[in-house]
Amino acid sequence: MDEVRELAVVSRINELAKKAKTEGLTAEETAERDALRKEYIEAYRKNLRGTLENIRIVDEQGNQHPLKKRTLH
């Protein structure tokens, strides 16, 4: 998701959140909100994964090692 699209998605999510608190949402607006939230969360996770994959740990000898993947229990 590019920066312009991200700003548009966040803006629309915020508009729908405000409307939900004041007037309530129609079924179509609820579906739109859910789809936008899903799109935003997927883009956030993709960006985070990319960042984590590029992190390197430097040991005492100066060797670089990638982060190890952890599994959740």
C-alpha positions, 0 to 999 in steps of 0.5 A: 500500500503506498503512502497516499492510499494508506492516508486515504484508508486511515482517513475513511476508517476514522470517518466511519468510526466517528459516524458509528459513534454518532449516528450508527452505520448502515450494513454497507458502511460496516462492510466497508469499514471491515474491509478497510481495516483488513486492508490496513492491517495486512499492509501494516503486517507486511511492512513490519515483516519487511522491517524485521527481515532486514534487521541484523544483530552484530555480535562481539566479533562484528559478525552480522546475523539475521533475527531468528524467527520465533514461534508462538506457543 
